[in-house]
Amino acid sequence: MHHLDLVEDVVQESFLKALQTWKYGQLPDNPQGWLMQVARNKAIDILRKREKEGSGIDIEKKFESEATDIGEFFHTDEISDSQLRMIFTCVHPTLKPEDQIALVLKTISGFSVQEIAKALLTNDSAIQKRLYRAKEFIRSERIAFEIPAGHALTDRLEVVHTFLYLLFNEGYNSAKADELIRKDLCAEAMRLCKILIEHRICSSPTGYALLSMMCFHAARFESRLDHNNSIVLLQQQDRRKWNEELINIGYRYLNHSAAGEEISVYHIESAIAAEHCMAKSFSDTNWERVLQLYDLLLKLKPSPTVELNRAVVLAELGNVQSAIDAVLAIKNIQVLLKGHYIYSAVLGDLYKRLSDQVKATEFLEKAFGLTTSKAEKDLLLQKIRSIKPQDN
């Protein structure tokens, strides 16, 4: 953990060497093993140069012992999955929570600074500062990173849940220009969450609620894009394509989450997703119930995203002007409008409902300039063309 920069460097160098030495159609028998061996050898070379003469540390022996499959030595109070072990290790309690999240997203999931900024509703500069601050704190304080076990896991569980939530969200609505949905990220978040709820100590109602929410959203994957990879909005989605098996699993996990007296933001978000899954059509959605859930969510998790989603629900209930007022009242809305396309996109759509072509076009064009996603740009362009006065 004290050599994160070294790890990133040797991995990048290994991929570069692969590009230079692998020939088309002539891959090694075990490409993953080849990359691991090259990275390992490079790391050993660098560490050997750093070791002082006479330190007595046998670097090669140290690496060999650490490369052993130690999963069989873990008992039931510990985490045996390598990904989860690393996640729990990264979210060290001496680091600030926001630094923990930035560090684990960068280190474990390889998120770019831009992707982390999008996930946390901030800017690139703030994320770079968080990452630098976290790494400097680790070095200066000589933080001893150890894999937690037993009840020490529960102290870090909340941040781990947050990480899995953000990982799934990035997969559900990716920041990548050419890939709106990254099913691999969603599947990994669901896999790790399932391991948690099956663990004797880490299992909790919150974990069940989080996995339930993931199931409800993942069930709609096949209806969110058409054959041209264009976005299909919720009101136009073919609900026959929704995965009934995943929806039923989501209901089952949601029922499990009702145990005890604990209620989390994931319980409410899962309940909102369940309302959409229960509706036979968009017009059948119980918007009054959804609004009540968002009001409750806003008390537990006051955030610009929650306020924005609540405003959309107000519009579905016919209160379009109230919805616009609610968006404009969001704290730091002018900053958010400059950095995150979704706020301008929603405002543009709301003004379109009021037949205010000028403001609708203004906000939709602003959103168009802020997103890098091709699918989102295509949808916004379609909306702009539908309202912008045509030249004679």
C-alpha positions as CSV (number, residue, x, y, z in Angstrom):
1,M,0.0,0.0,0.0
2,H,3.0,2.3,0.5
3,H,4.0,1.8,-3.1
4,L,0.8,2.7,-4.9
5,D,2.6,5.0,-7.3
6,L,5.2,2.3,-8.0
7,V,2.4,-0.2,-8.7
8,E,0.7,2.1,-11.2
9,D,4.0,2.8,-13.0
10,V,5.1,-0.8,-13.4
11,V,1.6,-1.9,-14.6
12,Q,1.6,0.9,-17.2
13,E,5.1,-0.1,-18.3
14,S,4.0,-3.7,-18.6
15,F,1.1,-2.9,-20.9
16,L,3.5,-0.7,-23.0
17,K,6.0,-3.5,-23.3
18,A,3.1,-5.8,-24.3
19,L,2.2,-3.4,-27.1
20,Q,5.8,-3.4,-28.3
21,T,6.5,-7.1,-28.1
22,W,3.3,-9.0,-28.7
23,K,2.6,-9.6,-32.4
24,Y,-0.9,-9.7,-33.9
25,G,-2.1,-13.3,-33.6
26,Q,0.9,-14.3,-31.5
27,L,-0.2,-13.7,-28.0
28,P,1.6,-15.6,-25.2
29,D,-0.2,-18.7,-23.9
30,N,-1.1,-16.8,-20.7
31,P,-1.4,-13.1,-21.4
32,Q,-2.5,-12.2,-17.8
33,G,0.4,-14.3,-16.3
34,W,2.8,-12.6,-18.7
35,L,1.8,-9.1,-17.7
36,M,1.9,-10.1,-14.0
37,Q,5.4,-11.5,-14.3
38,V,6.7,-8.5,-16.2
39,A,5.2,-6.1,-13.6
40,R,6.5,-8.2,-10.8
41,N,10.1,-8.3,-12.2
42,K,10.1,-4.6,-12.8
43,A,8.8,-3.9,-9.3
44,I,11.5,-6.1,-7.8
45,D,14.2,-4.3,-9.8
46,I,13.1,-0.9,-8.6
47,L,12.7,-2.0,-5.0
48,R,16.1,-3.7,-5.1
49,K,17.7,-0.4,-6.2
50,R,15.9,1.4,-3.3
51,E,17.1,-1.0,-0.6
52,K,20.1,0.1,1.3
53,E,23.1,-2.2,1.3
54,G,23.1,-4.7,4.1
55,S,19.3,-4.3,4.9
56,G,19.0,-8.0,5.1
57,I,15.7,-8.0,3.2
58,D,15.3,-10.6,0.5
59,I,13.0,-8.9,-1.9
60,E,12.5,-11.9,-4.2
61,K,11.6,-14.1,-1.2
62,K,9.2,-11.5,0.1
63,F,7.4,-11.3,-3.3
64,E,7.2,-15.1,-3.5
65,S,5.6,-15.4,-0.1
66,E,3.1,-12.7,-0.9
67,A,2.2,-14.2,-4.2
68,T,1.0,-17.4,-2.5
69,D,-2.8,-18.0,-2.6
70,I,-3.7,-17.3,1.0
71,G,-7.4,-17.5,0.6
72,E,-7.6,-20.9,2.3
73,F,-6.1,-19.4,5.5
74,F,-8.9,-16.9,6.1
75,H,-11.5,-17.8,8.7
76,T,-15.1,-16.8,8.6
77,D,-14.6,-13.4,10.3
78,E,-12.3,-12.2,7.6
79,I,-12.8,-11.3,3.9
80,S,-11.4,-13.9,1.5
81,D,-12.1,-12.1,-1.8
82,S,-9.0,-10.2,-3.0
83,Q,-10.9,-7.2,-4.4
84,L,-12.9,-6.7,-1.1
85,R,-9.8,-7.1,1.0
86,M,-8.1,-4.3,-1.0
87,I,-11.2,-2.1,-0.7
88,F,-11.4,-2.5,3.1
89,T,-7.7,-1.8,3.3
90,C,-7.9,1.4,1.3
91,V,-10.7,2.9,3.3
92,H,-8.5,3.5,6.3
93,P,-10.3,5.2,9.2
94,T,-7.5,7.8,9.7
95,L,-8.2,9.3,6.2
96,K,-11.0,11.7,5.7
97,P,-14.1,9.9,4.3
98,E,-14.0,11.9,1.0
99,D,-10.3,11.0,0.6
100,Q,-11.0,7.4,1.3
101,I,-13.6,7.3,-1.5
102,A,-11.4,9.1,-4.0
103,L,-8.5,6.8,-3.2
104,V,-10.4,3.5,-3.5
105,L,-12.1,4.6,-6.8
106,K,-8.7,5.4,-8.2
107,T,-6.7,2.5,-6.8
108,I,-9.2,-0.3,-7.0
109,S,-11.4,0.5,-9.9
110,G,-9.0,2.6,-12.0
111,F,-11.4,5.5,-12.3
112,S,-10.0,8.6,-14.0
113,V,-10.0,11.9,-12.2
114,Q,-12.8,13.0,-14.5
115,E,-14.9,9.9,-13.6
116,I,-14.4,10.4,-9.9
117,A,-15.3,14.1,-10.2
118,K,-18.5,13.1,-12.0
119,A,-19.4,10.5,-9.3
120,L,-18.8,12.9,-6.5
121,L,-20.3,16.0,-8.1
122,T,-17.1,18.1,-7.9
123,N,-14.4,19.2,-10.3
124,D,-11.1,17.6,-11.5
125,S,-9.0,19.9,-9.4
126,A,-10.7,19.0,-6.1
127,I,-10.2,15.2,-6.8
128,Q,-6.6,15.7,-7.7
129,K,-6.1,17.5,-4.3
130,R,-7.9,14.7,-2.5
131,L,-5.8,12.0,-4.1
132,Y,-2.6,13.9,-3.4
133,R,-3.7,14.7,0.2
134,A,-4.5,11.0,0.8
135,K,-1.1,9.7,-0.5
136,E,0.8,12.4,1.3
137,F,-0.9,11.6,4.6
138,I,-0.2,7.9,4.1
139,R,3.5,8.6,3.6
140,S,4.0,11.3,6.2
141,E,2.1,9.5,9.0
142,R,3.5,6.1,8.0
143,I,0.1,4.6,8.0
144,A,0.3,0.8,8.6
145,F,-2.2,-0.6,6.0
146,E,-3.4,-3.9,7.3
147,I,-6.3,-6.0,6.1
148,P,-9.0,-5.6,8.7
149,A,-10.8,-8.6,10.2
150,G,-13.6,-9.4,12.6
151,H,-15.6,-6.5,13.9
152,A,-13.0,-4.0,12.6
153,L,-14.7,-4.6,9.2
154,T,-18.0,-3.0,10.5
155,D,-16.2,0.3,11.2
156,R,-15.4,0.6,7.4
157,L,-18.6,-0.9,6.1
158,E,-20.4,2.3,5.4
159,V,-17.7,3.7,3.2
160,V,-17.4,0.3,1.4
161,H,-21.2,0.5,0.7
162,T,-20.7,4.0,-0.7
163,F,-17.9,2.8,-3.0
164,L,-20.0,-0.1,-4.3
165,Y,-22.9,2.4,-4.9
166,L,-20.7,4.7,-6.9
167,L,-19.1,1.8,-8.8
168,F,-22.6,0.6,-9.9
169,N,-23.7,4.2,-10.8
170,E,-20.7,4.7,-13.0
171,G,-21.6,1.4,-14.8
172,Y,-25.2,2.4,-15.1
173,N,-24.5,5.8,-16.6
174,S,-20.9,5.8,-17.7
175,A,-18.8,8.9,-18.3
176,K,-17.2,7.2,-21.3
177,A,-17.9,8.9,-24.6
178,D,-18.8,5.7,-26.5
179,E,-20.3,3.5,-23.8
180,L,-23.3,4.7,-21.8
181,I,-23.8,1.4,-19.9
182,R,-20.8,-0.5,-18.5
183,K,-22.3,-3.8,-17.5
184,D,-18.9,-5.1,-16.2
185,L,-18.8,-2.4,-13.5
186,C,-22.4,-3.1,-12.5
187,A,-21.8,-6.8,-12.4
188,E,-18.6,-6.4,-10.2
189,A,-20.5,-4.1,-7.8
190,M,-23.3,-6.6,-7.5
191,R,-20.8,-9.5,-7.0
192,L,-19.0,-7.7,-4.2
193,C,-22.2,-6.6,-2.6
194,K,-23.5,-10.2,-2.6
195,I,-20.3,-11.4,-0.9
196,L,-20.8,-8.8,1.8
197,I,-24.4,-9.8,2.6
198,E,-23.3,-13.5,2.8
199,H,-20.5,-12.7,5.2
200,R,-21.2,-13.4,8.9
201,I,-20.1,-9.9,10.1
202,C,-20.6,-7.7,7.1
203,S,-24.2,-8.8,6.4
204,S,-26.6,-6.0,7.2
205,P,-30.0,-4.7,6.2
206,T,-28.2,-1.8,4.4
207,G,-26.3,-4.3,2.3
208,Y,-29.5,-6.1,1.3
209,A,-31.1,-2.8,0.4
210,L,-28.2,-1.7,-1.7
211,L,-28.1,-5.0,-3.6
212,S,-31.9,-4.9,-4.1
213,M,-31.6,-1.4,-5.7
214,M,-28.8,-2.7,-8.0
215,C,-31.1,-5.6,-9.1
216,F,-34.0,-3.3,-9.9
217,H,-31.8,-1.0,-12.0
218,A,-29.9,-3.8,-13.7
219,A,-33.2,-5.4,-14.7
220,R,-33.8,-2.5,-17.1
221,F,-30.5,-2.7,-19.0
222,E,-31.9,-4.2,-22.2
223,S,-34.5,-1.5,-22.6
224,R,-32.4,1.6,-22.1
225,L,-30.7,1.6,-25.5
226,D,-32.2,0.7,-28.9
227,H,-30.4,-1.2,-31.7
228,N,-28.6,2.0,-32.7
229,N,-27.3,2.5,-29.1
230,S,-29.6,5.5,-28.8
231,I,-31.0,6.3,-25.3
232,V,-34.6,5.1,-24.7
233,L,-36.2,7.2,-22.0
234,L,-38.1,5.5,-19.2
235,Q,-41.5,6.6,-20.6
236,Q,-40.7,4.9,-24.0
237,Q,-39.1,1.8,-22.7
238,D,-40.5,-1.6,-23.6
239,R,-41.2,-3.1,-20.2
240,R,-41.4,-6.5,-21.7
241,K,-37.7,-6.4,-22.0
242,W,-37.2,-5.9,-18.3
243,N,-35.7,-8.9,-16.6
244,E,-38.4,-10.3,-14.4
245,E,-36.0,-12.7,-12.6
246,L,-33.8,-9.9,-11.5
247,I,-36.8,-7.9,-10.4
248,N,-38.0,-10.8,-8.3
249,I,-34.6,-11.2,-6.8
250,G,-34.6,-7.4,-6.0
251,Y,-37.9,-7.8,-4.2
252,R,-36.5,-10.7,-2.2
253,Y,-33.5,-8.7,-1.1
254,L,-35.7,-5.7,-0.3
255,N,-37.8,-7.9,2.0
256,H,-34.5,-9.1,3.7
257,S,-33.5,-5.5,4.2
258,A,-36.6,-4.9,6.3
259,A,-35.2,-6.9,9.2
260,G,-34.4,-4.8,12.3
261,E,-35.0,-1.1,12.8
262,E,-32.3,0.2,10.5
263,I,-33.3,2.4,7.5
264,S,-30.8,3.8,5.1
265,V,-30.7,5.8,1.9
266,Y,-30.4,2.5,0.0
267,H,-33.7,1.3,1.5
268,I,-35.4,4.4,0.1
269,E,-33.7,4.3,-3.3
270,S,-34.5,0.7,-3.6
271,A,-38.2,1.4,-2.8
272,I,-38.2,4.1,-5.5
273,A,-36.8,1.7,-8.0
274,A,-39.3,-0.9,-6.9
275,E,-42.2,1.5,-7.6
276,H,-41.0,1.8,-11.2
277,C,-40.8,-1.9,-11.5
278,M,-44.3,-2.5,-10.1
279,A,-45.9,-0.1,-12.6
280,K,-47.3,-1.9,-15.7
281,S,-46.6,1.3,-17.7
282,F,-45.1,4.7,-17.2
283,S,-48.6,6.3,-16.8
284,D,-49.4,3.8,-14.1
285,T,-46.5,4.9,-11.9
286,N,-47.6,6.0,-8.4
287,W,-45.9,9.4,-8.6
288,E,-47.4,10.5,-5.3
289,R,-45.8,7.6,-3.5
290,V,-42.5,8.3,-5.4
291,L,-42.6,11.9,-4.2
292,Q,-43.1,10.8,-0.6
293,L,-40.1,8.6,-0.9
294,Y,-38.0,11.4,-2.3
295,D,-39.1,13.7,0.5
296,L,-37.9,11.1,3.0
297,L,-34.7,10.6,1.0
298,L,-34.0,14.3,1.0
299,K,-34.1,14.3,4.9
300,L,-31.6,11.4,5.1
301,K,-29.4,12.4,2.2
302,P,-29.7,16.1,1.2
303,S,-27.9,16.4,-2.0
304,P,-28.2,18.2,-5.4
305,T,-28.9,14.8,-7.1
306,V,-31.8,14.0,-4.8
307,E,-33.3,17.5,-5.2
308,L,-33.0,17.2,-9.0
309,N,-34.8,13.9,-9.1
310,R,-37.5,15.1,-6.8
311,A,-38.1,18.1,-9.1
312,V,-38.6,15.6,-12.0
313,V,-41.2,13.9,-10.0
314,L,-43.0,17.2,-9.3
315,A,-43.1,17.7,-13.1
316,E,-44.7,14.3,-13.6
317,L,-47.4,15.3,-11.1
318,G,-48.1,18.3,-13.3
319,N,-46.3,20.9,-11.2
320,V,-43.8,21.9,-13.9
321,Q,-43.2,25.5,-12.7
322,S,-42.7,24.2,-9.2
323,A,-40.2,21.7,-10.6
324,I,-38.2,24.5,-12.3
325,D,-38.2,26.6,-9.1
326,A,-37.0,23.6,-7.2
327,V,-34.0,23.0,-9.5
328,L,-33.1,26.7,-9.5
329,A,-33.2,26.7,-5.7
330,I,-30.6,23.9,-5.4
331,K,-27.6,25.1,-3.5
332,N,-24.7,26.2,-5.8
333,I,-26.9,25.5,-8.8
334,Q,-25.0,28.0,-11.0
335,V,-21.8,26.1,-10.3
336,L,-23.5,22.8,-11.1
337,L,-25.0,24.1,-14.3
338,K,-21.5,25.0,-15.5
339,G,-19.9,21.6,-14.7
340,H,-22.6,18.9,-14.9
341,Y,-24.7,18.5,-18.0
342,I,-27.7,16.8,-16.2
343,Y,-28.9,19.9,-14.5
344,S,-29.1,21.9,-17.7
345,A,-30.6,18.9,-19.5
346,V,-33.4,18.7,-16.9
347,L,-34.1,22.4,-17.0
348,G,-34.2,22.4,-20.8
349,D,-36.7,19.6,-20.7
350,L,-38.8,21.3,-18.1
351,Y,-38.9,24.6,-20.0
352,K,-39.8,22.6,-23.1
353,R,-42.9,21.3,-21.2
354,L,-43.8,25.0,-20.6
355,S,-43.4,25.7,-24.3
356,D,-40.6,28.2,-23.5
357,Q,-38.6,27.5,-26.6
358,V,-35.9,30.1,-25.9
359,K,-35.0,28.9,-22.4
360,A,-35.4,25.2,-23.4
361,T,-33.0,25.5,-26.3
362,E,-30.5,27.5,-24.2
363,F,-30.3,24.9,-21.5
364,L,-30.3,21.9,-23.8
365,E,-27.5,23.4,-25.9
366,K,-25.6,24.1,-22.7
367,A,-26.0,20.4,-21.6
368,F,-25.0,19.3,-25.1
369,G,-21.7,21.1,-24.7
370,L,-21.0,19.6,-21.2
371,T,-21.4,15.9,-21.9
372,T,-18.9,13.7,-23.7
373,S,-21.3,10.8,-24.1
374,K,-22.3,10.2,-27.8
375,A,-25.6,8.7,-26.7
376,E,-26.4,11.7,-24.5
377,K,-25.4,14.2,-27.2
378,D,-27.6,12.4,-29.7
379,L,-30.6,12.6,-27.4
380,L,-30.1,16.2,-26.6
381,L,-29.7,17.1,-30.2
382,Q,-32.9,15.3,-31.0
383,K,-34.7,17.4,-28.3
384,I,-33.1,20.6,-29.6
385,R,-34.2,20.0,-33.1
386,S,-37.8,19.2,-31.9
387,I,-38.2,22.7,-30.4
388,K,-35.8,25.0,-32.1
389,P,-37.6,27.3,-34.6
390,Q,-36.8,26.1,-38.2
391,D,-35.4,28.5,-40.7
392,N,-37.7,29.5,-43.5
